[in-house]
């Protein structure tokens, strides 16, 4: 597990997501990638998959994202990244990862396959 944290994982949920990627046959994601939003602020992306010239990003969101201040910051973050021209990103709750990841991981795999075909 120490290697996982050295490779950029910042939470147990991101560690769990990494294992789910292997279990569902998805490529190994790049973690904690710094990007600039529309205001020039550096933001770290939890997980991203690079397929050709496209990038599919995933934010793994724990329960602290339900706090109103965090939730409002998440909205600003999402909008700032979209306005800066970054590819769309998906959001998944840690609750989903721990209790029923199948639907999300299957949809993620299908989206990655679409991007791969377009590359």
ROMAR-284201 format. One record per residue: residue in one letter; z, x, y of N, C-alpha, C in turn; residue number from 1. Coordinates in steps of 0.05 Angstrom, whole numbers. Example, Ala and Ser with C-alpha at 12.3 -4.5 7.8 and 13.67 -1.06 7.14 Angstrom:
 rest    n.Z    n.X    n.Y   ca.Z   ca.X   ca.Y    c.Z    c.X    c.Y  nr
    a    156    264   -114    156    246    -90    156    264    -66   1
    s    142    257    -45    143    273    -21    157    258      1   2
//
This chain:
 rest    n.Z    n.X    n.Y   ca.Z   ca.X   ca.Y    c.Z    c.X    c.Y  nr
    x      0     17    -24      0      0      0      0     18     25   1
    x     11     41     24     11     59     47    -17     65     55   2
    x    -35     70     36    -63     75     42    -76     52     57   3
    x    -69     27     50    -80      4     63    -71      4     93   4
    x    -46     10     98    -37     10    126    -50     33    141   5
    x    -54     55    128    -68     78    141    -96     70    148   6
    x   -109     53    132   -136     44    137   -139     22    158   7
    x   -117     15    171   -118     -4    193   -105    -31    190   8
    x    -95    -37    166    -82    -63    163    -55    -63    179   9
    x    -51    -84    193    -27    -86    210     -7   -107    201  10
    x    -14   -122    180      4   -142    170      0   -147    140  11
    x     20   -159    128     18   -165    100     -5   -184     95  12
    x     -9   -203    113    -31   -222    110    -58   -208    110  13
    x    -62   -188    126    -87   -173    125    -90   -158     99  14
    x    -68   -149     88    -67   -136     62    -76   -156     41  15
    x    -64   -180     42    -72   -201     23   -101   -208     25  16
    x   -112   -209     50   -140   -215     55   -158   -194     42  17
    x   -150   -169     44   -165   -147     32   -167   -151      1  18
    x   -145   -159    -11   -146   -164    -40   -163   -188    -47  19
    x   -163   -208    -30   -180   -231    -35   -209   -224    -33  20
    x   -216   -206    -15   -244   -197    -13   -253   -184    -39  21
    x   -236   -168    -50   -243   -156    -76   -245   -177    -98  22
    x   -226   -195    -98   -226   -216   -119   -251   -234   -118  23
    x   -261   -239    -94   -284   -256    -90   -310   -241    -88  24
    x   -309   -215    -94   -333   -198    -95   -346   -194    -67  25
    x   -330   -194    -46   -341   -190    -19   -339   -160    -13  26
    x   -356   -152      6   -354   -123     14   -327   -116     27  27
    x   -321    -91     26   -296    -82     39   -300    -84     69  28
    x   -281    -98     82   -284   -101    111   -275    -77    127  29
    x   -285    -75    151   -275    -55    170   -252    -69    185  30
    x   -231    -54    191   -207    -66    202   -200    -55    230  31
    x   -188    -73    246   -177    -66    272   -198    -52    290  32
    x   -221    -64    292   -242    -52    308   -238    -59    338  33
    x   -238    -39    355   -234    -45    384   -261    -54    396  34
    x   -260    -76    411   -283    -86    426   -274    -94    454  35
    x   -293    -94    473   -287   -103    500   -295   -132    504  36
    x   -277   -147    517   -284   -175    523   -298   -176    550  37
    x   -304   -200    560   -319   -203    585   -305   -191    609  38
    x   -279   -189    608   -264   -177    630   -260   -147    628  39
    x   -271   -136    606   -268   -107    601   -243   -100    586  40
    x   -228   -119    578   -203   -114    563   -209   -107    534  41
    x   -196    -87    524   -200    -79    496   -184    -98    478  42
    x   -199   -109    459   -187   -127    439   -191   -115    411  43
    x   -172   -117    393   -175   -108    366   -182   -132    348  44
    x   -203   -128    332   -211   -149    313   -198   -143    287  45
    x   -185   -162    275   -171   -158    249   -189   -147    228  46
    x   -211   -161    224   -230   -155    202   -258   -160    211  47
    x   -276   -142    203   -304   -148    208   -321   -138    185  48
    x   -343   -152    180   -363   -145    160   -388   -138    175  49
    x   -400   -115    170   -425   -107    184   -448   -110    164  50
    x   -466   -128    171   -489   -134    154   -514   -129    171  51
    x   -529   -108    166   -552   -101    182   -543    -98    211  52
    x   -556   -112    229   -549   -110    258   -529   -131    266  53
    x   -520   -147    247   -501   -169    253   -473   -161    244  54
    x   -454   -174    257   -426   -170    250   -413   -197    248  55
    x   -399   -201    226   -383   -225    222   -354   -217    223  56
    x   -339   -228    242   -311   -221    246   -293   -243    236  57
    x   -269   -235    228   -249   -254    218   -222   -246    231  58
    x   -209   -265    242   -182   -262    252   -163   -275    232  59
    x   -143   -260    223   -123   -269    204    -99   -277    221  60
    x    -93   -302    222    -73   -312    242    -47   -322    228  61
    x    -26   -309    234      0   -317    224     12   -339    240  62
    x     36   -347    232     49   -370    245     55   -366    274  63
    x     58   -341    283     64   -335    311     41   -344    329  64
    x     17   -348    318     -6   -358    333     -2   -388    341  65
    x     18   -401    328     23   -429    335     41   -431    360  66
    x     52   -409    368     68   -409    393     49   -415    416  67
    x     56   -433    434     37   -441    456     26   -417    472  68
    x     43   -397    478     33   -374    492     12   -359    476  69
    x     17   -355    451     -2   -341    433    -28   -357    430  70
    x    -25   -383    427    -48   -401    424    -66   -400    449  71
    x    -54   -401    472    -69   -399    497    -83   -372    500  72
    x    -69   -351    492    -81   -324    492   -104   -322    472  73
    x   -101   -335    449   -123   -336    429   -148   -349    441  74
    x   -144   -371    456   -167   -384    468   -180   -366    488  75
    x   -165   -353    505   -176   -334    525   -191   -311    511  76
    x   -179   -301    490   -191   -280    474   -217   -288    463  77
    x   -218   -311    450   -242   -321    437   -264   -324    458  78
    x   -257   -337    481   -277   -341    502   -287   -315    514  79
    x   -268   -296    518   -276   -270    530   -295   -255    512  80
    x   -290   -256    486   -308   -243    467   -335   -257    466  81
    x   -335   -283    466   -361   -298    465   -377   -292    491  82
    x   -364   -292    514   -378   -288    539   -388   -259    541  83
    x   -376   -240    527   -385   -213    527   -408   -208    508  84
    x   -416   -230    494   -439   -228    477   -434   -219    448  85
    x   -408   -219    441   -402   -211    413   -409   -234    394  86
    x   -416   -225    369   -421   -245    349   -397   -263    345  87
    x   -402   -286    334   -380   -306    329   -360   -294    310  88
    x   -336   -305    310   -317   -297    290   -303   -322    279  89
    x   -293   -318    254   -279   -339    240   -249   -334    243  90
    x   -234   -355    239   -205   -353    240   -195   -365    214  91
    x   -175   -352    203   -162   -362    179   -132   -358    182  92
    x   -118   -379    174    -88   -378    176    -77   -365    151  93
    x    -55   -351    156    -42   -338    133    -33   -359    112  94
    x    -26   -383    121    -19   -404    103    -42   -409     84  95
    x    -67   -410     94    -90   -414     77    -94   -391     57  96
    x    -90   -366     67    -93   -343     49    -73   -344     26  97
    x    -49   -353     32    -28   -353     11    -28   -377     -7  98
    x    -37   -400      3    -34   -424    -13    -60   -435    -24  99
    x    -83   -429    -13   -108   -440    -23   -132   -427    -10 100
    x   -137   -401    -17   -158   -387     -3   -186   -393    -12 101
    x   -189   -406    -35   -215   -410    -48   -237   -420    -30 102
    x   -232   -442    -16   -253   -454      1   -261   -435     23 103
    x   -242   -423     37   -249   -405     59   -264   -381     48 104
    x   -255   -368     27   -268   -344     16   -296   -351      6 105
    x   -300   -374     -5   -327   -382    -15   -345   -386      9 106
    x   -336   -399     30   -352   -403     54   -358   -376     67 107
    x   -339   -358     68   -343   -331     79   -365   -317     63 108
    x   -363   -318     37   -383   -305     20   -411   -316     24 109
    x   -413   -343     28   -439   -355     33   -450   -345     60 110
    x   -433   -344     80   -442   -334    106   -451   -305    105 111
    x   -437   -289     91   -444   -261     88   -471   -258     74 112
    x   -476   -276     54   -501   -275     39   -524   -283     58 113
    x   -520   -303     75   -540   -311     94   -547   -288    113 114
    x   -527   -275    123   -531   -252    141   -546   -230    126 115
    x   -539   -226    101   -552   -205     85   -581   -211     81 116
    x   -588   -236     76   -616   -244     72   -632   -241     98 117
    x   -619   -245    121   -633   -243    147   -636   -214    155 118
    x   -621   -196    143   -621   -167    152   -647   -154    143 119
//
